[in-house]
């Protein structure tokens, strides 16, 4: 099943979570404006609207400033952005706006304040010209009045939505109005939190589902591939290595993919949206804060290489340790009867200590990542704090906005710190993926593209000048073998150990292919037929008893899974096992333990 729809939903949900998280932190600023600021929530919003519409920044008067009538009643221009509507209108730094439209404020007029002028400018209709009365100093220092026209232009969509939201909050700076504003902000944060948590649930659940389904499919594909690999592969490699790759390596990949679809998406997006919000407040201080990013990236690259190398070695040693366990458990009777406990313990301890060494290397990398990142983050944050404090004391930055900026940058740093274990986990997954996909890239049993089905045996089997050498061996196990066996005959091949009896039998079902010569069934080279059709005509009883952890009936019918119970019973009679099976508690439905542990003989 395609996983892309789930992955896309996970990413989109993470974006929603991050955007709403940054928005919830941004609400700290209006909350501070209501509770601590002198301009109030509406004044702050009006100032932001004016900044975005006209490119104008005004001085925010404090309680002390209200003793000075010019500052309290007029708008003091502190900055004019290049190519903005304010610059086109002719406004400049240190100009004092004393009138907007039909509102002209005299210094002695107690009815209006600078915030009233700000409101007039912020709420002016779109695509209009607004008259400004400006007081500015001439070359001699004398003040003169000028009348300027400023274009309002189109109001951005988000500003109109913001003003609509603000219509629910009273403009008056009374105690009741402030209480209502706080309640409004808190309710907004509550709604944001509910939506954010719902999106986080969607992300977490779909991420988990995607990971579990992907790893489950990968294990099934790897298992199916291993069953189709040639016997020669397992003659040169430990079976435990394949088991370790399918079980442990995929578990390492699962852990990393879970992080990649969870924290690796969510935390960088959190940091990104928080930084975007910080850039919106003050881009200069934000850039100072992000000066440590190149050092963090370099650190992650160096530590990632170390993690990948240590992980690759640990997985190799882990598969060796699994092989040692399987070997010991399979040979436990021999170990006990010869009292070789200490010897086997020593062998296992050697492998286990090698594994421990690699795991400790990985732990060292993981432990070093976050502290180093915190030091770099603290250095960058301290620089931004010192510079910002100077700007606030110099009057070029609002104190509440600086506090909000610190909160945003601190949360962005925390989100970045949480990403410290992402890169090492990805390197672990890369090392595990190299092993599991290395297994899946191994060639399967060869079958000619134009292979045909083999007809049922009629005449016999012939070995013609067969020569065979096992992989990684220089001495042929069979040399120039010629043998003909007619259909219907029972033939016993007798010889000493290592004479090639088992090898000869392994060539018939094409577990191996001869180096030269050929094997013919009814005159047809078995390399020219489909493997399935060849093996459908072969039954094998191995030197070691092989049973599966299933019922007696299922083991008897293993070669023909569609066999009826009557056919199974007839086969048991011919093999002289019916009487034995009949004495079992559940007869043919009795479960056989692993490796036939439930039976003797």
GIHU-V189563 format. One record per residue. N is the residue number from 0. RES is the residue in three letters. PHI is phi in whole degrees, 0 to 359 (none if undefined). Layout:
n: {N & N}
res: {RES & RES}
phi: {PHI & PHI}
This chain:
n: {0 & 1 & 2 & 3 & 4 & 5 & 6 & 7 & 8 & 9 & 10 & 11 & 12 & 13 & 14 & 15 & 16 & 17 & 18 & 19 & 20 & 21 & 22 & 23 & 24 & 25 & 26 & 27 & 28 & 29 & 30 & 31 & 32 & 33 & 34 & 35 & 36 & 37 & 38 & 39 & 40 & 41 & 42 & 43 & 44 & 45 & 46 & 47 & 48 & 49 & 50 & 51 & 52 & 53 & 54 & 55 & 56 & 57 & 58 & 59 & 60 & 61 & 62 & 63 & 64 & 65 & 66 & 67 & 68 & 69 & 70 & 71 & 72 & 73 & 74 & 75 & 76 & 77 & 78 & 79 & 80 & 81 & 82 & 83 & 84 & 85 & 86 & 87 & 88 & 89 & 90 & 91 & 92 & 93 & 94 & 95 & 96 & 97 & 98 & 99 & 100 & 101 & 102 & 103 & 104 & 105 & 106 & 107 & 108 & 109 & 110 & 111 & 112 & 113 & 114 & 115 & 116 & 117 & 118 & 119 & 120 & 121 & 122 & 123 & 124 & 125 & 126 & 127 & 128 & 129 & 130 & 131 & 132 & 133 & 134 & 135 & 136 & 137 & 138 & 139 & 140 & 141 & 142 & 143 & 144 & 145 & 146 & 147 & 148 & 149 & 150 & 151 & 152 & 153 & 154 & 155 & 156 & 157 & 158 & 159 & 160 & 161 & 162 & 163 & 164 & 165 & 166 & 167 & 168 & 169 & 170 & 171 & 172 & 173 & 174 & 175 & 176 & 177 & 178 & 179 & 180 & 181 & 182 & 183 & 184 & 185 & 186 & 187 & 188 & 189 & 190 & 191 & 192 & 193 & 194 & 195 & 196 & 197 & 198 & 199 & 200 & 201 & 202 & 203 & 204 & 205 & 206 & 207 & 208 & 209 & 210 & 211 & 212 & 213 & 214 & 215 & 216 & 217 & 218 & 219 & 220 & 221 & 222 & 223 & 224 & 225 & 226 & 227 & 228 & 229 & 230 & 231 & 232 & 233 & 234 & 235 & 236 & 237 & 238 & 239 & 240 & 241 & 242 & 243 & 244 & 245 & 246 & 247 & 248 & 249 & 250 & 251 & 252 & 253 & 254 & 255 & 256 & 257 & 258 & 259 & 260 & 261 & 262 & 263 & 264 & 265 & 266 & 267 & 268 & 269 & 270 & 271 & 272 & 273 & 274 & 275 & 276 & 277 & 278 & 279 & 280 & 281 & 282 & 283 & 284 & 285 & 286 & 287 & 288 & 289 & 290 & 291 & 292 & 293 & 294 & 295 & 296 & 297 & 298 & 299 & 300 & 301 & 302 & 303 & 304 & 305 & 306 & 307 & 308 & 309 & 310 & 311 & 312 & 313 & 314 & 315 & 316 & 317 & 318 & 319 & 320 & 321 & 322 & 323 & 324 & 325 & 326 & 327 & 328 & 329 & 330 & 331 & 332 & 333 & 334 & 335 & 336 & 337 & 338 & 339 & 340 & 341 & 342 & 343 & 344 & 345 & 346 & 347 & 348 & 349 & 350 & 351 & 352 & 353 & 354 & 355 & 356 & 357 & 358 & 359 & 360 & 361 & 362 & 363 & 364 & 365 & 366 & 367 & 368 & 369 & 370 & 371 & 372 & 373 & 374 & 375 & 376 & 377 & 378 & 379 & 380 & 381 & 382 & 383 & 384 & 385 & 386 & 387 & 388 & 389 & 390 & 391 & 392 & 393 & 394 & 395 & 396 & 397 & 398 & 399 & 400 & 401 & 402 & 403 & 404 & 405 & 406 & 407 & 408 & 409 & 410 & 411 & 412 & 413 & 414 & 415 & 416 & 417 & 418 & 419 & 420 & 421 & 422 & 423 & 424 & 425 & 426 & 427 & 428 & 429 & 430 & 431 & 432 & 433 & 434 & 435 & 436 & 437 & 438 & 439 & 440 & 441 & 442 & 443 & 444 & 445 & 446 & 447 & 448 & 449 & 450 & 451 & 452 & 453 & 454 & 455 & 456 & 457 & 458 & 459 & 460 & 461 & 462 & 463 & 464 & 465 & 466 & 467 & 468 & 469 & 470 & 471 & 472 & 473 & 474 & 475 & 476 & 477 & 478 & 479 & 480 & 481 & 482 & 483 & 484 & 485 & 486 & 487 & 488 & 489 & 490 & 491 & 492 & 493 & 494 & 495 & 496 & 497 & 498 & 499 & 500 & 501 & 502 & 503 & 504 & 505 & 506 & 507 & 508 & 509 & 510 & 511 & 512 & 513 & 514 & 515 & 516 & 517 & 518 & 519 & 520 & 521 & 522 & 523 & 524 & 525 & 526 & 527 & 528 & 529 & 530 & 531 & 532 & 533 & 534 & 535 & 536 & 537 & 538 & 539 & 540 & 541 & 542 & 543 & 544 & 545 & 546 & 547 & 548 & 549 & 550 & 551 & 552 & 553 & 554 & 555 & 556 & 557 & 558 & 559 & 560 & 561 & 562 & 563 & 564 & 565 & 566 & 567 & 568 & 569 & 570 & 571 & 572 & 573 & 574 & 575 & 576 & 577 & 578 & 579 & 580 & 581 & 582 & 583 & 584 & 585 & 586 & 587 & 588 & 589 & 590 & 591 & 592 & 593 & 594 & 595 & 596 & 597 & 598 & 599 & 600}
res: {UNK & UNK & UNK & UNK & UNK & UNK & UNK & UNK & UNK & UNK & UNK & UNK & UNK & UNK & UNK & UNK & UNK & UNK & UNK & UNK & UNK & UNK & UNK & UNK & UNK & UNK & UNK & UNK & UNK & UNK & UNK & UNK & UNK & UNK & UNK & UNK & UNK & UNK & UNK & UNK & UNK & UNK & UNK & UNK & UNK & UNK & UNK & UNK & UNK & UNK & UNK & UNK & UNK & UNK & UNK & UNK & UNK & UNK & UNK & UNK & UNK & UNK & UNK & UNK & UNK & UNK & UNK & UNK & UNK & UNK & UNK & UNK & UNK & UNK & UNK & UNK & UNK & UNK & UNK & UNK & UNK & UNK & UNK & UNK & UNK & UNK & UNK & UNK & UNK & UNK & UNK & UNK & UNK & UNK & UNK & UNK & UNK & UNK & UNK & UNK & UNK & UNK & UNK & UNK & UNK & UNK & UNK & UNK & UNK & UNK & UNK & UNK & UNK & UNK & UNK & UNK & UNK & UNK & UNK & UNK & UNK & UNK & UNK & UNK & UNK & UNK & UNK & UNK & UNK & UNK & UNK & UNK & UNK & UNK & UNK & UNK & UNK & UNK & UNK & UNK & UNK & UNK & UNK & UNK & UNK & UNK & UNK & UNK & UNK & UNK & UNK & UNK & UNK & UNK & UNK & UNK & UNK & UNK & UNK & UNK & UNK & UNK & UNK & UNK & UNK & UNK & UNK & UNK & UNK & UNK & UNK & UNK & UNK & UNK & UNK & UNK & UNK & UNK & UNK & UNK & UNK & UNK & UNK & UNK & UNK & UNK & UNK & UNK & UNK & UNK & UNK & UNK & UNK & UNK & UNK & UNK & UNK & UNK & UNK & UNK & UNK & UNK & UNK & UNK & UNK & UNK & UNK & UNK & UNK & UNK & UNK & UNK & UNK & UNK & UNK & UNK & UNK & UNK & UNK & UNK & UNK & UNK & UNK & UNK & UNK & UNK & UNK & UNK & UNK & UNK & UNK & UNK & UNK & UNK & UNK & UNK & UNK & UNK & UNK & UNK & UNK & UNK & UNK & UNK & UNK & UNK & UNK & UNK & UNK & UNK & UNK & UNK & UNK & UNK & UNK & UNK & UNK & UNK & UNK & UNK & UNK & UNK & UNK & UNK & UNK & UNK & UNK & UNK & UNK & UNK & UNK & UNK & UNK & UNK & UNK & UNK & UNK & UNK & UNK & UNK & UNK & UNK & UNK & UNK & UNK & UNK & UNK & UNK & UNK & UNK & UNK & UNK & UNK & UNK & UNK & UNK & UNK & UNK & UNK & UNK & UNK & UNK & UNK & UNK & UNK & UNK & UNK & UNK & UNK & UNK & UNK & UNK & UNK & UNK & UNK & UNK & UNK & UNK & UNK & UNK & UNK & UNK & UNK & UNK & UNK & UNK & UNK & UNK & UNK & UNK & UNK & UNK & UNK & UNK & UNK & UNK & UNK & UNK & UNK & UNK & UNK & UNK & UNK & UNK & UNK & UNK & UNK & UNK & UNK & UNK & UNK & UNK & UNK & UNK & UNK & UNK & UNK & UNK & UNK & UNK & UNK & UNK & UNK & UNK & UNK & UNK & UNK & UNK & UNK & UNK & UNK & UNK & UNK & UNK & UNK & UNK & UNK & UNK & UNK & UNK & UNK & UNK & UNK & UNK & UNK & UNK & UNK & UNK & UNK & UNK & UNK & UNK & UNK & UNK & UNK & UNK & UNK & UNK & UNK & UNK & UNK & UNK & UNK & UNK & UNK & UNK & UNK & UNK & UNK & UNK & UNK & UNK & UNK & UNK & UNK & UNK & UNK & UNK & UNK & UNK & UNK & UNK & UNK & UNK & UNK & UNK & UNK & UNK & UNK & UNK & UNK & UNK & UNK & UNK & UNK & UNK & UNK & UNK & UNK & UNK & UNK & UNK & UNK & UNK & UNK & UNK & UNK & UNK & UNK & UNK & UNK & UNK & UNK & UNK & UNK & UNK & UNK & UNK & UNK & UNK & UNK & UNK & UNK & UNK & UNK & UNK & UNK & UNK & UNK & UNK & UNK & UNK & UNK & UNK & UNK & UNK & UNK & UNK & UNK & UNK & UNK & UNK & UNK & UNK & UNK & UNK & UNK & UNK & UNK & UNK & UNK & UNK & UNK & UNK & UNK & UNK & UNK & UNK & UNK & UNK & UNK & UNK & UNK & UNK & UNK & UNK & UNK & UNK & UNK & UNK & UNK & UNK & UNK & UNK & UNK & UNK & UNK & UNK & UNK & UNK & UNK & UNK & UNK & UNK & UNK & UNK & UNK & UNK & UNK & UNK & UNK & UNK & UNK & UNK & UNK & UNK & UNK & UNK & UNK & UNK & UNK & UNK & UNK & UNK & UNK & UNK & UNK & UNK & UNK & UNK & UNK & UNK & UNK & UNK & UNK & UNK & UNK & UNK & UNK & UNK & UNK & UNK & UNK & UNK & UNK & UNK & UNK & UNK & UNK & UNK & UNK & UNK & UNK & UNK & UNK & UNK & UNK & UNK & UNK & UNK & UNK & UNK & UNK & UNK & UNK & UNK & UNK & UNK & UNK & UNK & UNK & UNK & UNK & UNK & UNK & UNK & UNK & UNK & UNK & UNK & UNK}
phi: {none & 294 & 263 & 302 & 302 & 293 & 298 & 298 & 296 & 299 & 296 & 297 & 296 & 296 & 295 & 297 & 301 & 293 & 297 & 289 & 296 & 297 & 295 & 295 & 285 & 297 & 295 & 298 & 294 & 298 & 295 & 293 & 297 & 290 & 275 & 236 & 286 & 273 & 278 & 79 & 293 & 296 & 298 & 294 & 296 & 300 & 294 & 293 & 297 & 297 & 298 & 283 & 281 & 246 & 73 & 247 & 242 & 241 & 290 & 264 & 287 & 259 & 300 & 294 & 293 & 289 & 280 & 255 & 296 & 296 & 289 & 289 & 255 & 241 & 259 & 268 & 285 & 252 & 198 & 231 & 287 & 296 & 61 & 273 & 297 & 295 & 293 & 296 & 283 & 101 & 287 & 219 & 299 & 78 & 292 & 244 & 275 & 250 & 209 & 228 & 63 & 271 & 261 & 239 & 256 & 274 & 299 & 268 & 279 & 280 & 280 & 239 & 230 & 298 & 294 & 291 & 296 & 298 & 296 & 300 & 288 & 288 & 262 & 299 & 299 & 289 & 52 & 230 & 251 & 248 & 276 & 244 & 262 & 241 & 254 & 222 & 271 & 271 & 296 & 270 & 90 & 278 & 277 & 223 & 263 & 228 & 252 & 239 & 249 & 238 & 282 & 273 & 65 & 276 & 273 & 303 & 302 & 292 & 288 & 295 & 293 & 295 & 295 & 294 & 297 & 292 & 294 & 277 & 251 & 298 & 278 & 297 & 265 & 269 & 297 & 296 & 295 & 295 & 297 & 297 & 296 & 297 & 299 & 299 & 294 & 297 & 297 & 299 & 297 & 298 & 297 & 300 & 295 & 298 & 296 & 297 & 293 & 296 & 294 & 293 & 299 & 300 & 296 & 297 & 293 & 294 & 296 & 299 & 296 & 299 & 296 & 297 & 295 & 297 & 291 & 299 & 296 & 296 & 296 & 296 & 295 & 294 & 297 & 297 & 293 & 299 & 295 & 264 & 281 & 292 & 301 & 301 & 297 & 283 & 288 & 258 & 237 & 290 & 303 & 296 & 293 & 294 & 299 & 297 & 295 & 287 & 264 & 285 & 296 & 291 & 293 & 297 & 297 & 299 & 300 & 290 & 295 & 300 & 293 & 295 & 270 & 246 & 297 & 294 & 266 & 291 & 292 & 300 & 293 & 301 & 298 & 296 & 292 & 294 & 292 & 297 & 295 & 293 & 299 & 296 & 283 & 200 & 287 & 292 & 295 & 296 & 294 & 299 & 296 & 276 & 293 & 274 & 300 & 302 & 293 & 296 & 298 & 299 & 299 & 295 & 296 & 295 & 293 & 297 & 297 & 296 & 295 & 297 & 295 & 294 & 294 & 301 & 292 & 294 & 292 & 294 & 293 & 298 & 294 & 294 & 294 & 297 & 298 & 295 & 296 & 299 & 296 & 293 & 291 & 289 & 249 & 298 & 295 & 294 & 300 & 291 & 292 & 261 & 54 & 258 & 298 & 297 & 297 & 291 & 299 & 295 & 297 & 292 & 298 & 298 & 293 & 295 & 292 & 296 & 295 & 300 & 300 & 290 & 295 & 294 & 297 & 297 & 295 & 296 & 296 & 297 & 290 & 278 & 297 & 292 & 301 & 295 & 297 & 294 & 297 & 297 & 295 & 295 & 297 & 294 & 295 & 296 & 299 & 295 & 294 & 296 & 295 & 297 & 298 & 296 & 293 & 294 & 294 & 276 & 84 & 269 & 213 & 288 & 296 & 292 & 293 & 296 & 296 & 297 & 296 & 298 & 297 & 297 & 293 & 296 & 292 & 296 & 295 & 295 & 297 & 293 & 297 & 293 & 278 & 299 & 267 & 288 & 297 & 302 & 295 & 295 & 293 & 300 & 296 & 296 & 296 & 293 & 295 & 301 & 285 & 291 & 282 & 297 & 294 & 287 & 276 & 295 & 294 & 270 & 301 & 282 & 219 & 299 & 301 & 259 & 297 & 250 & 289 & 275 & 289 & 305 & 303 & 232 & 260 & 160 & 245 & 226 & 261 & 237 & 51 & 279 & 235 & 216 & 232 & 293 & 303 & 66 & 234 & 257 & 254 & 297 & 279 & 230 & 221 & 63 & 279 & 233 & 203 & 235 & 232 & 282 & 297 & 90 & 262 & 260 & 237 & 253 & 254 & 244 & 179 & 286 & 299 & 81 & 279 & 109 & 297 & 296 & 300 & 299 & 290 & 291 & 281 & 293 & 277 & 62 & 297 & 228 & 250 & 295 & 293 & 209 & 80 & 205 & 241 & 244 & 241 & 54 & 81 & 255 & 296 & 293 & 285 & 262 & 243 & 290 & 300 & 297 & 291 & 291 & 284 & 296 & 259 & 239 & 241 & 223 & 245 & 277 & 296 & 262 & 293 & 243 & 229 & 251 & 287 & 208 & 286 & 300 & 299 & 294 & 292 & 295 & 270 & 301 & 285 & 221 & 293 & 264 & 293 & 279 & 296 & 295 & 294 & 295 & 295 & 297 & 295 & 294 & 297 & 292 & 268 & 60 & 241 & 297 & 298 & 293 & 296 & 295 & 273 & 286 & 304 & 250 & 58 & 289 & 264 & 289 & 281 & 263 & 291 & 300 & 57 & 69 & 295 & 276 & 234 & 245 & 87}
